Amino acid sequence: MTRPIVLGAGPAGSMAALMLAEGGSEPILIDRDAEVGDAICGGFLSWRTVEGLRQLGCDPAALGAMPVTRLRLFAKRRTAEAALPEKAYGLSRHGLDSALRQLAIAKGARLEIDRARSVAPGIIEGERRRWESPAIFLATGKHDVRGERRPRDMVNPALGVRVRLPPSAELERLIGAAIELHLFPGGYAGIVLQEGGSANVCLALRKSALADAGGDPWEMLQAVGRENPHFACRMACAEAPLSVDTIGAIPYGWIAQETEEGVYRLGDQAAVIPSLAGEGMAIALASGKAAAQSYLKGVGAPQYQRSFAKRAARPVGVASLLWHIAETPSGALAMTLASRICAGLAMRLSRIH
Ligand SMILES: Cc1cc2nc3c(=O)[nH]c(=O)nc-3n(C[C@H](O)[C@H](O)[C@H](O)COP(=O)(O)OP(=O)(O)OC[C@H]3O[C@@H](n4cnc5c(N)ncnc54)[C@H](O)[C@@H]3O)c2cc1C
């Protein structure tokens, strides 16, 4: 039997490997990192993501995730708050990815550590060796591999930035069971408490903001704080300076409309939903499941990809629209005024079905 290969053990890849293993096809799951890292991500698990995880027997609460029941929006000095339609959670990517990787291995996936240099139908060239299989599941997420690069807005692309604030009573009082979205011209910051009570502060903003801060991510965060007092108040809960992780040129809004025979594209390699919607992981899990089911039923990669592109079109389109509205000062203000509608409608319309 030829074993399918899943490249990348993030949420999408682990989900696919787990389902392929359950289907009896003994997948090989390759990741570049032996130690599970803490990917740059808001760490907000929407109820759709939670539903997908629970179907796998993975309960975020059992992993120590913090419950999130409210959405709090900020634009300059204006604040608005609304209940979320359903309970969500805050969990670090280290916590989530470790649990999913373990589940995939427990179901029978074979984990291999190697960094892919390039991918082509049937072949992955790794740093350690060459891997061959007629079925490759490309799940390298935020990172492109040579041969399979996604197009990008090169003028002023979106940048992801993350900093973690250590637990404190003040942070708990300020944030509590809310997902906070601090909207400012050119981007937003999402803040949520995660296991152990630390706060994950994750921003998506235009690369020009980093250039304006002289290329210094910490200075860029200070600049955001100078214009946004509520954001500054949260950042002041930690001793400065903290280490800041960044990731460049996120192709928000991109959807893979096609693929080569034998290369199933998953997660962020299938569709990149703007992170403001908090649905990236739900899409990753849904694509991993759909691709594995297609393979097990003998459905080819191009057919799977076209069908997944159709499913992803509405959520990605709605989230892209929201991201562009939220980027403008008047749009951000309007969102705080209509926070109740935003919380319900946006989170429903940006769900993948
Ligand atoms: C700023 C920001 C905030 C976000 N916030 C949220 C949020 O709050 N909630 C939400 O649901 N989504 C959020 N997202 C989206 C979410 O992070 C992604 O949609 C999700 O991580 C996609 O999962 P994935 O499995 O496709 O890829 P990833 O999570 O990126 O995983 C890819 C895996 O592939 C491995 N890999 C990469 N390159 C190679 C290689 N060459 N060889 C071998 N292995 C490789 C990596 O080590 C990793 O394990 C956010 C995204 C950004 C940018």
The ligand as an SDF file (V2000), in Angstrom:
LIG
                    3D

 53 58  0  0  0  0  0  0  0  0999 V2000
   -2.3080   37.3640   13.0250 C   0  0  0  0  0  0  0  0  0  0  0  0
   -3.1760   36.1400   12.9390 C   0  0  0  0  0  0  0  0  0  0  0  0
   -4.1190   35.8790   13.9270 C   0  0  0  0  0  0  0  0  0  0  0  0
   -4.9490   34.7550   13.8200 C   0  0  0  0  0  0  0  0  0  0  0  0
   -5.8650   34.5130   14.8070 N   0  0  0  0  0  0  0  0  0  0  0  0
   -6.7080   33.4650   14.7030 C   0  0  0  0  0  0  0  0  0  0  0  0
   -7.6440   33.1720   15.7330 C   0  0  0  0  0  0  0  0  0  0  0  0
   -7.6950   33.8460   16.7580 O   0  0  0  0  0  0  0  0  0  0  0  0
   -8.4890   32.1090   15.5580 N   0  0  0  0  0  0  0  0  0  0  0  0
   -8.4510   31.3260   14.4320 C   0  0  0  0  0  0  0  0  0  0  0  0
   -9.2460   30.3790   14.3160 O   0  0  0  0  0  0  0  0  0  0  0  0
   -7.5320   31.5480   13.4610 N   0  0  0  0  0  0  0  0  0  0  0  0
   -6.6620   32.5800   13.5750 C   0  0  0  0  0  0  0  0  0  0  0  0
   -5.7230   32.8050   12.6140 N   0  0  0  0  0  0  0  0  0  0  0  0
   -5.6490   31.9060   11.4810 C   0  0  0  0  0  0  0  0  0  0  0  0
   -4.9710   30.5800   11.8560 C   0  0  0  0  0  0  0  0  0  0  0  0
   -3.7580   30.8370   12.5410 O   0  0  0  0  0  0  0  0  0  0  0  0
   -4.7030   29.7600   10.6070 C   0  0  0  0  0  0  0  0  0  0  0  0
   -5.8110   29.7830    9.7630 O   0  0  0  0  0  0  0  0  0  0  0  0
   -4.3670   28.3130   10.9710 C   0  0  0  0  0  0  0  0  0  0  0  0
   -3.2000   28.2700   11.7410 O   0  0  0  0  0  0  0  0  0  0  0  0
   -4.1650   27.4800    9.7160 C   0  0  0  0  0  0  0  0  0  0  0  0
   -3.7880   26.1960   10.1020 O   0  0  0  0  0  0  0  0  0  0  0  0
   -2.8550   25.3130    9.1720 P   0  0  0  0  0  0  0  0  0  0  0  0
   -2.8310   23.9550    9.7750 O   0  0  0  0  0  0  0  0  0  0  0  0
   -3.2740   25.4660    7.7510 O   0  0  0  0  0  0  0  0  0  0  0  0
   -1.4010   25.9860    9.2430 O   0  0  0  0  0  0  0  0  0  0  0  0
   -0.3960   26.3140   10.4360 P   0  0  0  0  0  0  0  0  0  0  0  0
   -1.1230   26.4640   11.6970 O   0  0  0  0  0  0  0  0  0  0  0  0
    0.4200   27.4450    9.9430 O   0  0  0  0  0  0  0  0  0  0  0  0
    0.5080   24.9920   10.5530 O   0  0  0  0  0  0  0  0  0  0  0  0
    1.4340   24.6700    9.5580 C   0  0  0  0  0  0  0  0  0  0  0  0
    2.3480   23.5480   10.0450 C   0  0  0  0  0  0  0  0  0  0  0  0
    3.2280   23.2120    8.9770 O   0  0  0  0  0  0  0  0  0  0  0  0
    4.5660   23.1450    9.4400 C   0  0  0  0  0  0  0  0  0  0  0  0
    5.4320   23.5470    8.3260 N   0  0  0  0  0  0  0  0  0  0  0  0
    5.4970   24.7710    7.7410 C   0  0  0  0  0  0  0  0  0  0  0  0
    6.4130   24.7610    6.7460 N   0  0  0  0  0  0  0  0  0  0  0  0
    6.9350   23.5100    6.7000 C   0  0  0  0  0  0  0  0  0  0  0  0
    7.9280   22.8830    5.8770 C   0  0  0  0  0  0  0  0  0  0  0  0
    8.5740   23.5440    4.9000 N   0  0  0  0  0  0  0  0  0  0  0  0
    8.2130   21.5720    6.0980 N   0  0  0  0  0  0  0  0  0  0  0  0
    7.5640   20.8780    7.1050 C   0  0  0  0  0  0  0  0  0  0  0  0
    6.6420   21.4360    7.9030 N   0  0  0  0  0  0  0  0  0  0  0  0
    6.3100   22.7240    7.7040 C   0  0  0  0  0  0  0  0  0  0  0  0
    4.6180   24.1180   10.6220 C   0  0  0  0  0  0  0  0  0  0  0  0
    5.6580   23.7550   11.5240 O   0  0  0  0  0  0  0  0  0  0  0  0
    3.2210   23.9410   11.2220 C   0  0  0  0  0  0  0  0  0  0  0  0
    3.1950   22.9140   12.1950 O   0  0  0  0  0  0  0  0  0  0  0  0
   -4.8430   33.8920   12.7040 C   0  0  0  0  0  0  0  0  0  0  0  0
   -3.8870   34.1370   11.7240 C   0  0  0  0  0  0  0  0  0  0  0  0
   -3.0490   35.2430   11.8390 C   0  0  0  0  0  0  0  0  0  0  0  0
   -2.0130   35.4790   10.7880 C   0  0  0  0  0  0  0  0  0  0  0  0
  1  2  1  0
  2  3  1  0
  2 52  2  0
  3  4  2  0
  4  5  1  0
  4 50  1  0
  5  6  2  0
  6  7  1  0
  6 13  1  0
  7  8  2  0
  7  9  1  0
  9 10  1  0
 10 11  2  0
 10 12  1  0
 12 13  2  0
 13 14  1  0
 14 15  1  0
 14 50  1  0
 15 16  1  0
 16 17  1  0
 16 18  1  0
 18 19  1  0
 18 20  1  0
 20 21  1  0
 20 22  1  0
 22 23  1  0
 23 24  1  0
 24 25  2  0
 24 26  1  0
 24 27  1  0
 27 28  1  0
 28 29  2  0
 28 30  1  0
 28 31  1  0
 31 32  1  0
 32 33  1  0
 33 34  1  0
 33 48  1  0
 34 35  1  0
 35 36  1  0
 35 46  1  0
 36 37  1  0
 36 45  1  0
 37 38  2  0
 38 39  1  0
 39 40  1  0
 39 45  2  0
 40 41  1  0
 40 42  2  0
 42 43  1  0
 43 44  2  0
 44 45  1  0
 46 47  1  0
 46 48  1  0
 48 49  1  0
 50 51  2  0
 51 52  1  0
 52 53  1  0
M  END
$$$$
